Each structure stands twice: as structure tokens, then as C-alpha cells.
Amino acid sequence: MAGIETLQCYIDGHFTDSATYFDNIDPVTGIKVADIAEADSEQINNAVASARQALKGEWGKMTVAQRSAILHKV
């Protein structure tokens, strides 16, 4: 189907492929709108390690409100 977006995992500042994807279905129309990467255990472990490392840097020095504002922009 044309227009189907493929969303990869975003880990440590990089998009990474996955061996498994699942359908993202619009609950109103029932139409598939995207293929979403399903992270495996190694990718999850890498994401957690990256998040922990980020808390030691600039991200961890920000207030919750500052981090929240950045995430809302995304």
C-alpha cells in the first residue's frame, strides 16, 4: 500500500533496523498507517544503557519541565 511509513528503532541517536515489524492500525478507520520496528532484547538493553548514560550528561542536568518541552517538540 502506498504511503505506508516504516518507523525504525531510535537508539543512542541513531535509527536502527529490526528483524520484526508490527502494523500500526488507525483505530478510527482500521487502516494500516505504518510498520513499526519491534526492538529485540539487545536493542532494548542498548536503549536502556544509552538512557542511563544520557542522565550523566546535559540531559540529566535539565529540569523535568525542560526535558518535557523538548519531548513535546519531537
Biopython code that builds the backbone (N, CA, C, O; Angstrom):
import numpy as np
from Bio.PDB.StructureBuilder import StructureBuilder

atoms = [
    (1, "MET", "N", (0.848, -1.182, 0.000)),
    (1, "MET", "CA", (0.000, 0.000, 0.000)),
    (1, "MET", "C", (0.891, 1.243, 0.000)),
    (1, "MET", "O", (1.811, 1.350, 0.811)),
    (2, "ALA", "N", (0.623, 2.162, -0.894)),
    (2, "ALA", "CA", (1.401, 3.397, -0.985)),
    (2, "ALA", "C", (1.137, 4.259, 0.244)),
    (2, "ALA", "O", (0.031, 4.279, 0.783)),
    (3, "GLY", "N", (2.176, 4.969, 0.674)),
    (3, "GLY", "CA", (2.033, 5.884, 1.790)),
    (3, "GLY", "C", (2.232, 5.258, 3.150)),
    (3, "GLY", "O", (2.086, 5.934, 4.168)),
    (4, "ILE", "N", (2.560, 3.983, 3.189)),
    (4, "ILE", "CA", (2.813, 3.333, 4.483)),
    (4, "ILE", "C", (4.209, 3.726, 4.953)),
    (4, "ILE", "O", (5.197, 3.527, 4.247)),
    (5, "GLU", "N", (4.269, 4.274, 6.127)),
    (5, "GLU", "CA", (5.535, 4.711, 6.707)),
    (5, "GLU", "C", (6.180, 3.545, 7.459)),
    (5, "GLU", "O", (5.482, 2.727, 8.058)),
    (6, "THR", "N", (7.500, 3.472, 7.425)),
    (6, "THR", "CA", (8.238, 2.476, 8.194)),
    (6, "THR", "C", (9.034, 3.211, 9.256)),
    (6, "THR", "O", (9.867, 4.061, 8.942)),
    (7, "LEU", "N", (8.772, 2.879, 10.519)),
    (7, "LEU", "CA", (9.434, 3.539, 11.633)),
    (7, "LEU", "C", (10.390, 2.565, 12.302)),
    (7, "LEU", "O", (9.985, 1.517, 12.803)),
    (8, "GLN", "N", (11.684, 2.935, 12.301)),
    (8, "GLN", "CA", (12.709, 2.100, 12.909)),
    (8, "GLN", "C", (12.893, 2.471, 14.378)),
    (8, "GLN", "O", (12.349, 3.468, 14.851)),
    (9, "CYS", "N", (13.656, 1.665, 15.079)),
    (9, "CYS", "CA", (14.014, 1.969, 16.461)),
    (9, "CYS", "C", (15.000, 3.149, 16.457)),
    (9, "CYS", "O", (15.857, 3.244, 15.578)),
    (10, "TYR", "N", (14.874, 4.028, 17.429)),
    (10, "TYR", "CA", (15.802, 5.144, 17.572)),
    (10, "TYR", "C", (16.547, 4.940, 18.878)),
    (10, "TYR", "O", (15.987, 5.111, 19.961)),
    (11, "ILE", "N", (17.825, 4.571, 18.763)),
    (11, "ILE", "CA", (18.626, 4.216, 19.936)),
    (11, "ILE", "C", (19.952, 4.957, 19.887)),
    (11, "ILE", "O", (20.683, 4.878, 18.899)),
    (12, "ASP", "N", (20.253, 5.667, 20.942)),
    (12, "ASP", "CA", (21.535, 6.365, 21.081)),
    (12, "ASP", "C", (21.827, 7.291, 19.894)),
    (12, "ASP", "O", (22.953, 7.362, 19.402)),
    (13, "GLY", "N", (20.795, 7.988, 19.456)),
    (13, "GLY", "CA", (20.969, 8.969, 18.394)),
    (13, "GLY", "C", (20.972, 8.411, 16.988)),
    (13, "GLY", "O", (21.289, 9.130, 16.040)),
    (14, "HIS", "N", (20.623, 7.132, 16.831)),
    (14, "HIS", "CA", (20.645, 6.515, 15.507)),
    (14, "HIS", "C", (19.383, 5.678, 15.272)),
    (14, "HIS", "O", (18.863, 5.042, 16.188)),
    (15, "PHE", "N", (18.911, 5.693, 14.043)),
    (15, "PHE", "CA", (17.824, 4.806, 13.668)),
    (15, "PHE", "C", (18.414, 3.438, 13.364)),
    (15, "PHE", "O", (19.414, 3.333, 12.654)),
    (16, "THR", "N", (17.799, 2.393, 13.899)),
    (16, "THR", "CA", (18.294, 1.043, 13.679)),
    (16, "THR", "C", (17.159, 0.153, 13.184)),
    (16, "THR", "O", (16.009, 0.285, 13.601)),
    (17, "ASP", "N", (17.515, -0.743, 12.294)),
    (17, "ASP", "CA", (16.554, -1.660, 11.713)),
    (17, "ASP", "C", (16.189, -2.737, 12.725)),
    (17, "ASP", "O", (16.846, -2.886, 13.755)),
    (18, "SER", "N", (15.158, -3.466, 12.426)),
    (18, "SER", "CA", (14.708, -4.546, 13.279)),
    (18, "SER", "C", (14.366, -5.749, 12.412)),
    (18, "SER", "O", (14.000, -5.595, 11.247)),
    (19, "ALA", "N", (14.483, -6.925, 12.970)),
    (19, "ALA", "CA", (14.110, -8.141, 12.244)),
    (19, "ALA", "C", (12.594, -8.305, 12.197)),
    (19, "ALA", "O", (12.067, -9.027, 11.351)),
    (20, "THR", "N", (11.898, -7.632, 13.110)),
    (20, "THR", "CA", (10.451, -7.789, 13.224)),
    (20, "THR", "C", (9.765, -6.416, 13.226)),
    (20, "THR", "O", (10.222, -5.474, 13.873)),
    (21, "TYR", "N", (8.682, -6.337, 12.501)),
    (21, "TYR", "CA", (7.859, -5.130, 12.469)),
    (21, "TYR", "C", (6.413, -5.510, 12.767)),
    (21, "TYR", "O", (5.996, -6.640, 12.512)),
    (22, "PHE", "N", (5.658, -4.571, 13.304)),
    (22, "PHE", "CA", (4.229, -4.808, 13.508)),
    (22, "PHE", "C", (3.445, -3.676, 12.877)),
    (22, "PHE", "O", (3.971, -2.584, 12.664)),
    (23, "ASP", "N", (2.185, -3.942, 12.579)),
    (23, "ASP", "CA", (1.321, -2.968, 11.921)),
    (23, "ASP", "C", (0.805, -1.943, 12.926)),
    (23, "ASP", "O", (0.401, -2.294, 14.035)),
    (24, "ASN", "N", (0.822, -0.678, 12.527)),
    (24, "ASN", "CA", (0.190, 0.391, 13.282)),
    (24, "ASN", "C", (-1.128, 0.675, 12.578)),
    (24, "ASN", "O", (-1.142, 1.157, 11.445)),
    (25, "ILE", "N", (-2.218, 0.381, 13.242)),
    (25, "ILE", "CA", (-3.546, 0.497, 12.657)),
    (25, "ILE", "C", (-4.262, 1.721, 13.227)),
    (25, "ILE", "O", (-4.325, 1.904, 14.443)),
    (26, "ASP", "N", (-4.799, 2.555, 12.339)),
    (26, "ASP", "CA", (-5.603, 3.693, 12.773)),
    (26, "ASP", "C", (-6.875, 3.130, 13.422)),
    (26, "ASP", "O", (-7.647, 2.442, 12.755)),
    (27, "PRO", "N", (-7.105, 3.410, 14.707)),
    (27, "PRO", "CA", (-8.258, 2.822, 15.388)),
    (27, "PRO", "C", (-9.606, 3.329, 14.878)),
    (27, "PRO", "O", (-10.630, 2.676, 15.077)),
    (28, "VAL", "N", (-9.609, 4.473, 14.233)),
    (28, "VAL", "CA", (-10.861, 5.032, 13.723)),
    (28, "VAL", "C", (-11.257, 4.379, 12.402)),
    (28, "VAL", "O", (-12.412, 4.006, 12.195)),
    (29, "THR", "N", (-10.260, 4.249, 11.503)),
    (29, "THR", "CA", (-10.570, 3.745, 10.161)),
    (29, "THR", "C", (-10.257, 2.267, 9.983)),
    (29, "THR", "O", (-10.780, 1.622, 9.074)),
    (30, "GLY", "N", (-9.396, 1.727, 10.857)),
    (30, "GLY", "CA", (-8.970, 0.340, 10.700)),
    (30, "GLY", "C", (-7.925, 0.157, 9.618)),
    (30, "GLY", "O", (-7.582, -0.973, 9.271)),
    (31, "ILE", "N", (-7.418, 1.252, 9.083)),
    (31, "ILE", "CA", (-6.434, 1.208, 8.000)),
    (31, "ILE", "C", (-5.021, 1.221, 8.570)),
    (31, "ILE", "O", (-4.715, 1.961, 9.504)),
    (32, "LYS", "N", (-4.173, 0.387, 7.989)),
    (32, "LYS", "CA", (-2.768, 0.354, 8.387)),
    (32, "LYS", "C", (-2.096, 1.649, 7.941)),
    (32, "LYS", "O", (-2.204, 2.046, 6.781)),
    (33, "VAL", "N", (-1.396, 2.308, 8.881)),
    (33, "VAL", "CA", (-0.750, 3.577, 8.558)),
    (33, "VAL", "C", (0.770, 3.502, 8.619)),
    (33, "VAL", "O", (1.451, 4.369, 8.070)),
    (34, "ALA", "N", (1.318, 2.468, 9.284)),
    (34, "ALA", "CA", (2.770, 2.378, 9.392)),
    (34, "ALA", "C", (3.187, 0.969, 9.788)),
    (34, "ALA", "O", (2.402, 0.192, 10.332)),
    (35, "ASP", "N", (4.443, 0.667, 9.498)),
    (35, "ASP", "CA", (5.120, -0.519, 10.011)),
    (35, "ASP", "C", (6.052, -0.028, 11.106)),
    (35, "ASP", "O", (6.873, 0.858, 10.871)),
    (36, "ILE", "N", (5.934, -0.593, 12.296)),
    (36, "ILE", "CA", (6.704, -0.150, 13.453)),
    (36, "ILE", "C", (7.725, -1.225, 13.818)),
    (36, "ILE", "O", (7.378, -2.400, 13.943)),
    (37, "ALA", "N", (8.981, -0.821, 13.989)),
    (37, "ALA", "CA", (10.026, -1.761, 14.376)),
    (37, "ALA", "C", (9.777, -2.269, 15.790)),
    (37, "ALA", "O", (9.443, -1.500, 16.692)),
    (38, "GLU", "N", (9.943, -3.562, 15.965)),
    (38, "GLU", "CA", (9.840, -4.168, 17.285)),
    (38, "GLU", "C", (11.252, -4.473, 17.762)),
    (38, "GLU", "O", (11.951, -5.296, 17.172)),
    (39, "ALA", "N", (11.662, -3.813, 18.820)),
    (39, "ALA", "CA", (13.023, -3.979, 19.333)),
    (39, "ALA", "C", (13.210, -5.364, 19.934)),
    (39, "ALA", "O", (12.319, -5.901, 20.591)),
    (40, "ASP", "N", (14.393, -5.932, 19.692)),
    (40, "ASP", "CA", (14.732, -7.203, 20.333)),
    (40, "ASP", "C", (15.424, -6.910, 21.665)),
    (40, "ASP", "O", (15.640, -5.748, 22.012)),
    (41, "SER", "N", (15.768, -7.953, 22.404)),
    (41, "SER", "CA", (16.339, -7.741, 23.745)),
    (41, "SER", "C", (17.669, -6.987, 23.697)),
    (41, "SER", "O", (17.954, -6.188, 24.589)),
    (42, "GLU", "N", (18.479, -7.226, 22.679)),
    (42, "GLU", "CA", (19.751, -6.498, 22.570)),
    (42, "GLU", "C", (19.507, -5.010, 22.337)),
    (42, "GLU", "O", (20.177, -4.170, 22.938)),
    (43, "GLN", "N", (18.550, -4.680, 21.469)),
    (43, "GLN", "CA", (18.233, -3.275, 21.215)),
    (43, "GLN", "C", (17.665, -2.610, 22.470)),
    (43, "GLN", "O", (17.978, -1.455, 22.758)),
    (44, "ILE", "N", (16.843, -3.328, 23.203)),
    (44, "ILE", "CA", (16.285, -2.779, 24.444)),
    (44, "ILE", "C", (17.401, -2.513, 25.449)),
    (44, "ILE", "O", (17.433, -1.457, 26.080)),
    (45, "ASN", "N", (18.313, -3.468, 25.596)),
    (45, "ASN", "CA", (19.435, -3.273, 26.509)),
    (45, "ASN", "C", (20.289, -2.077, 26.094)),
    (45, "ASN", "O", (20.731, -1.309, 26.948)),
    (46, "ASN", "N", (20.525, -1.910, 24.784)),
    (46, "ASN", "CA", (21.290, -0.764, 24.285)),
    (46, "ASN", "C", (20.563, 0.546, 24.562)),
    (46, "ASN", "O", (21.190, 1.541, 24.924)),
    (47, "ALA", "N", (19.245, 0.549, 24.394)),
    (47, "ALA", "CA", (18.463, 1.759, 24.654)),
    (47, "ALA", "C", (18.500, 2.139, 26.122)),
    (47, "ALA", "O", (18.629, 3.315, 26.462)),
    (48, "VAL", "N", (18.388, 1.148, 26.988)),
    (48, "VAL", "CA", (18.437, 1.416, 28.439)),
    (48, "VAL", "C", (19.819, 1.939, 28.827)),
    (48, "VAL", "O", (19.921, 2.899, 29.591)),
    (49, "ALA", "N", (20.874, 1.325, 28.314)),
    (49, "ALA", "CA", (22.239, 1.782, 28.615)),
    (49, "ALA", "C", (22.452, 3.208, 28.123)),
    (49, "ALA", "O", (23.078, 4.019, 28.806)),
    (50, "SER", "N", (21.932, 3.510, 26.937)),
    (50, "SER", "CA", (22.051, 4.854, 26.374)),
    (50, "SER", "C", (21.304, 5.874, 27.235)),
    (50, "SER", "O", (21.803, 6.973, 27.477)),
    (51, "ALA", "N", (20.118, 5.509, 27.691)),
    (51, "ALA", "CA", (19.329, 6.411, 28.533)),
    (51, "ALA", "C", (20.028, 6.668, 29.867)),
    (51, "ALA", "O", (20.050, 7.794, 30.364)),
    (52, "ARG", "N", (20.585, 5.627, 30.425)),
    (52, "ARG", "CA", (21.320, 5.803, 31.690)),
    (52, "ARG", "C", (22.525, 6.712, 31.502)),
    (52, "ARG", "O", (22.820, 7.549, 32.355)),
    (53, "GLN", "N", (23.215, 6.543, 30.388)),
    (53, "GLN", "CA", (24.379, 7.381, 30.092)),
    (53, "GLN", "C", (23.949, 8.837, 29.887)),
    (53, "GLN", "O", (24.637, 9.760, 30.324)),
    (54, "ALA", "N", (22.817, 9.036, 29.227)),
    (54, "ALA", "CA", (22.321, 10.398, 28.985)),
    (54, "ALA", "C", (22.043, 11.136, 30.287)),
    (54, "ALA", "O", (22.225, 12.351, 30.365)),
    (55, "LEU", "N", (21.605, 10.410, 31.304)),
    (55, "LEU", "CA", (21.324, 11.048, 32.592)),
    (55, "LEU", "C", (22.579, 11.563, 33.271)),
    (55, "LEU", "O", (22.494, 12.397, 34.172)),
    (56, "LYS", "N", (23.740, 11.081, 32.855)),
    (56, "LYS", "CA", (25.003, 11.555, 33.421)),
    (56, "LYS", "C", (25.484, 12.842, 32.743)),
    (56, "LYS", "O", (26.415, 13.488, 33.224)),
    (57, "GLY", "N", (24.858, 13.205, 31.645)),
    (57, "GLY", "CA", (25.272, 14.377, 30.871)),
    (57, "GLY", "C", (24.284, 15.517, 30.991)),
    (57, "GLY", "O", (23.607, 15.678, 32.006)),
    (58, "GLU", "N", (24.216, 16.303, 29.931)),
    (58, "GLU", "CA", (23.378, 17.502, 29.889)),
    (58, "GLU", "C", (21.907, 17.191, 30.138)),
    (58, "GLU", "O", (21.226, 17.935, 30.845)),
    (59, "TRP", "N", (21.413, 16.097, 29.563)),
    (59, "TRP", "CA", (20.007, 15.714, 29.713)),
    (59, "TRP", "C", (19.643, 15.557, 31.197)),
    (59, "TRP", "O", (18.579, 15.999, 31.631)),
    (60, "GLY", "N", (20.518, 14.937, 31.950)),
    (60, "GLY", "CA", (20.260, 14.711, 33.370)),
    (60, "GLY", "C", (20.310, 15.972, 34.207)),
    (60, "GLY", "O", (19.776, 16.003, 35.316)),
    (61, "LYS", "N", (20.948, 17.013, 33.690)),
    (61, "LYS", "CA", (21.039, 18.283, 34.417)),
    (61, "LYS", "C", (19.826, 19.175, 34.177)),
    (61, "LYS", "O", (19.631, 20.170, 34.875)),
    (62, "MET", "N", (19.010, 18.814, 33.185)),
    (62, "MET", "CA", (17.821, 19.610, 32.881)),
    (62, "MET", "C", (16.712, 19.298, 33.877)),
    (62, "MET", "O", (16.663, 18.220, 34.469)),
    (63, "THR", "N", (15.824, 20.271, 34.042)),
    (63, "THR", "CA", (14.644, 20.044, 34.875)),
    (63, "THR", "C", (13.660, 19.176, 34.088)),
    (63, "THR", "O", (13.779, 19.022, 32.872)),
    (64, "VAL", "N", (12.699, 18.619, 34.801)),
    (64, "VAL", "CA", (11.661, 17.827, 34.146)),
    (64, "VAL", "C", (10.918, 18.696, 33.121)),
    (64, "VAL", "O", (10.592, 18.223, 32.032)),
    (65, "ALA", "N", (10.655, 19.940, 33.457)),
    (65, "ALA", "CA", (9.947, 20.836, 32.545)),
    (65, "ALA", "C", (10.756, 21.068, 31.268)),
    (65, "ALA", "O", (10.187, 21.103, 30.176)),
    (66, "GLN", "N", (12.073, 21.226, 31.392)),
    (66, "GLN", "CA", (12.917, 21.431, 30.211)),
    (66, "GLN", "C", (12.915, 20.192, 29.319)),
    (66, "GLN", "O", (12.779, 20.296, 28.100)),
    (67, "ARG", "N", (13.068, 19.020, 29.934)),
    (67, "ARG", "CA", (13.057, 17.773, 29.153)),
    (67, "ARG", "C", (11.705, 17.565, 28.493)),
    (67, "ARG", "O", (11.621, 17.153, 27.336)),
    (68, "SER", "N", (10.659, 17.852, 29.235)),
    (68, "SER", "CA", (9.306, 17.696, 28.715)),
    (68, "SER", "C", (9.074, 18.601, 27.504)),
    (68, "SER", "O", (8.469, 18.176, 26.520)),
    (69, "ALA", "N", (9.548, 19.836, 27.571)),
    (69, "ALA", "CA", (9.396, 20.769, 26.459)),
    (69, "ALA", "C", (10.088, 20.251, 25.202)),
    (69, "ALA", "O", (9.553, 20.385, 24.102)),
    (70, "ILE", "N", (11.269, 19.663, 25.354)),
    (70, "ILE", "CA", (11.993, 19.108, 24.219)),
    (70, "ILE", "C", (11.218, 17.934, 23.627)),
    (70, "ILE", "O", (11.067, 17.835, 22.409)),
    (71, "LEU", "N", (10.735, 17.056, 24.481)),
    (71, "LEU", "CA", (9.999, 15.898, 24.001)),
    (71, "LEU", "C", (8.706, 16.284, 23.303)),
    (71, "LEU", "O", (8.307, 15.632, 22.338)),
    (72, "HIS", "N", (8.047, 17.332, 23.775)),
    (72, "HIS", "CA", (6.814, 17.793, 23.118)),
    (72, "HIS", "C", (7.102, 18.333, 21.722)),
    (72, "HIS", "O", (6.257, 18.217, 20.834)),
    (73, "LYS", "N", (8.269, 18.917, 21.511)),
    (73, "LYS", "CA", (8.649, 19.401, 20.178)),
    (73, "LYS", "C", (8.805, 18.235, 19.211)),
    (73, "LYS", "O", (8.464, 18.337, 18.033)),
    (74, "VAL", "N", (9.319, 17.138, 19.725)),
    (74, "VAL", "CA", (9.503, 15.955, 18.879)),
    (74, "VAL", "C", (8.153, 15.420, 18.474)),
    (74, "VAL", "O", (8.074, 14.422, 17.757)),
]
sb = StructureBuilder()
sb.init_structure("model")
sb.init_model(0)
sb.init_chain("A")
sb.init_seg("    ")
for serial, (resi, resn, name, xyz) in enumerate(atoms, 1):
    if name == "N":
        sb.init_residue(resn, " ", resi, " ")
    sb.init_atom(name, np.array(xyz, "f"), 0.0, 1.0, " ", f" {name:<3s}", serial, name[0])
structure = sb.get_structure()
